[in-house]
Amino acid sequence: ITATSCKNLTTESNLDDSLDPVEEVTRINGADNATITVNKGQSTYFNIDFTEINPNGVIENGPGEGWCIDWKKPIDSDGGVYENIQLYSTYNVTKWKPINYLFNIMDQLKQDDPEITFRDVQVAIWVMRGNPAFDLDTIEVTDLPSRMHSNGEPTFTREKVDYIVSVVEAGYRDFTASEGSRFVVIAETPADVQTVITVVE
């Protein structure tokens, strides 16, 4: 079993702490007892398979990309199964606007710089979420999840992370979600497990 560090979102108070300050994330009706199976991804941080979701107009059963919003807590990313998971929508939630904007410009970012990797994107997400605090100028790379370093050196590129964050910072305020826009769905995992997100449209 491989545990990859990353925070949680399980009780209502934990949800409050993780979002800080709490925003109007929307509980997805029909997605309150989902089962997720988590594996490492090759083009995204995780591959997540969703089952036990009832029709709801937001998210369906099946495979989806996965990302982490808290780098400090572990998760079994070698086929780990988590049941009775509540899913939340971030559609048009102000505090999630930068990250939702990132996922809407992802293809363009990679077209402009094909060398951007999923690790660069994941670190940019941690920087932009900032909860828990994530400062690349002060953090020890060896304190990061194991996929983010090798032999004491980062497996992501700081310059590419800075580029992603700067592009998002420059453009997210003018972004307005509409039909067909991509947005994050949060999976409320157990208290001792990292919080994971997927992206839908």
C-alpha positions in Angstrom: 0.0 0.0 0.0 1.3 3.4 -0.9 0.1 6.4 1.1 0.6 9.7 -0.6 0.4 12.8 1.6 -1.9 15.6 0.8 -5.9 17.2 4.0 -9.3 16.2 4.8 -12.9 17.3 4.5 -15.1 14.9 6.5 -17.3 16.5 9.2 -19.0 19.8 8.7 -16.4 21.4 11.0 -13.6 19.8 9.0 -15.2 21.2 5.8 -15.2 24.6 7.4 -11.5 24.3 8.3 -10.5 23.1 4.9 -12.2 25.8 2.9 -11.4 28.7 5.3 -13.4 30.9 5.0 -16.3 28.7 4.2 -17.8 29.3 0.8 -21.1 28.3 -0.7 -20.0 24.9 -2.0 -23.1 22.9 -2.9 -23.9 19.4 -1.7 -24.7 17.4 -4.8 -27.9 15.5 -4.3 -27.6 11.9 -5.4 -23.8 12.0 -4.7 -23.9 11.6 -0.9 -22.9 7.9 -0.8 -20.3 7.7 -3.6 -17.5 5.3 -3.6 -14.1 6.4 -5.0 -11.2 4.3 -6.0 -7.9 6.2 -6.1 -4.8 5.4 -8.2 -1.8 7.4 -9.2 -2.2 9.1 -12.5 0.3 9.7 -15.3 -1.2 12.9 -16.7 -3.0 13.9 -13.6 -2.0 13.5 -9.9 -4.6 10.8 -9.4 -7.0 8.7 -11.4 -10.3 8.4 -9.5 -13.1 6.0 -10.4 -16.5 7.0 -9.1 -19.3 4.6 -8.4 -22.6 4.5 -6.5 -23.6 8.0 -7.8 -27.2 8.5 -8.6 -28.3 10.8 -11.5 -27.8 14.4 -10.5 -26.9 16.6 -13.4 -23.4 17.3 -12.1 -21.2 14.2 -12.0 -21.6 10.7 -13.3 -20.2 7.3 -12.4 -16.9 6.5 -14.1 -13.3 7.5 -14.3 -12.2 11.1 -13.7 -9.0 13.1 -13.1 -8.0 13.6 -9.5 -6.0 16.3 -7.7 -5.1 17.0 -4.1 -5.9 20.2 -2.2 -4.1 19.4 1.0 -0.6 18.0 0.9 -0.2 17.1 4.5 -2.5 14.0 4.9 -2.1 10.6 3.4 -4.2 8.6 1.0 -3.9 5.1 -0.4 -3.2 5.8 -4.1 -2.7 2.2 -5.1 -6.3 1.2 -5.6 -7.6 2.6 -2.2 -11.3 2.4 -1.9 -13.3 5.0 0.1 -17.1 4.6 0.6 -20.0 6.8 1.7 -18.3 9.9 0.2 -20.3 13.1 -0.1 -19.5 15.2 -3.2 -19.7 19.0 -3.4 -19.8 21.4 -6.4 -17.7 24.6 -6.5 -19.6 26.0 -9.5 -19.5 29.8 -9.3 -17.9 29.7 -5.8 -15.8 32.8 -5.4 -12.9 31.3 -3.5 -12.6 28.5 -6.0 -12.6 30.8 -9.0 -8.8 30.7 -9.5 -8.6 26.9 -9.5 -11.7 26.6 -11.7 -10.1 29.1 -14.0 -6.9 27.1 -14.1 -8.8 24.0 -15.3 -10.5 26.0 -18.0 -7.2 27.2 -19.4 -5.2 24.0 -18.9 -5.2 23.0 -22.5 -3.9 26.4 -23.6 -1.2 26.4 -20.9 0.1 23.0 -22.1 -0.2 24.1 -25.7 2.0 27.2 -24.9 4.4 25.0 -22.9 4.2 21.3 -23.6 6.7 20.6 -20.9 4.3 21.5 -18.1 3.7 18.3 -16.1 0.9 17.2 -13.8 3.4 17.7 -10.9 3.8 21.4 -11.9 0.0 21.7 -12.0 -0.5 20.0 -8.6 2.0 22.2 -6.9 0.4 25.3 -8.4 -2.9 24.1 -6.9 -1.4 23.9 -3.5 0.1 27.4 -3.9 -3.2 28.9 -4.9 -5.3 27.0 -2.3 -3.0 28.1 0.5 -4.8 26.0 3.1 -2.7 24.7 4.6 -0.1 27.3 3.9 2.2 26.4 1.1 5.2 28.6 0.4 7.8 27.2 -2.0 10.4 29.7 -0.6 10.3 28.2 2.9 9.1 24.6 2.5 11.5 21.7 2.5 11.1 19.7 -0.7 11.5 16.5 1.3 8.5 17.4 3.4 6.3 17.1 0.3 4.6 13.9 -0.9 7.1 11.4 -2.2 6.1 11.8 -5.8 7.3 15.4 -5.6 10.9 14.7 -4.9 13.7 12.3 -5.8 17.1 12.1 -4.1 16.3 15.4 -2.3 15.5 17.3 -5.5 12.0 18.4 -6.7 10.4 16.5 -9.5 8.5 19.6 -10.5 9.8 22.8 -12.0 9.6 25.9 -9.9 9.6 28.2 -12.9 6.7 26.4 -14.4 4.7 26.5 -11.2 5.4 30.3 -11.0 4.3 30.7 -14.6 1.0 28.8 -14.0 0.2 30.8 -10.9 1.0 34.1 -12.6 -1.2 33.3 -15.6 -4.1 32.4 -13.3 -3.6 35.4 -11.1 -3.7 37.7 -14.2 -6.9 36.3 -15.6 -9.2 34.6 -13.1 -11.0 37.8 -12.1 -12.4 38.2 -15.6 -13.5 34.6 -15.8 -17.2 33.9 -15.7 -18.4 30.3 -15.6 -21.0 29.3 -18.1 -22.5 26.2 -19.7 -19.6 24.0 -20.7 -17.1 25.5 -18.2 -15.0 23.1 -16.2 -15.3 23.2 -12.4 -14.1 21.3 -9.4 -16.1 18.7 -7.5 -14.8 18.1 -3.9 -14.8 14.6 -2.4 -15.4 14.7 1.3 -13.0 12.0 2.5 -12.5 10.6 6.0 -10.9 12.9 8.6 -7.5 11.2 8.4 -7.4 11.1 4.6 -6.4 13.9 2.2 -9.1 15.7 0.4 -9.3 15.0 -3.3 -11.0 16.8 -6.1 -12.1 16.0 -9.6 -13.1 18.2 -12.5 -16.4 18.2 -14.4 -18.0 20.4 -17.0 
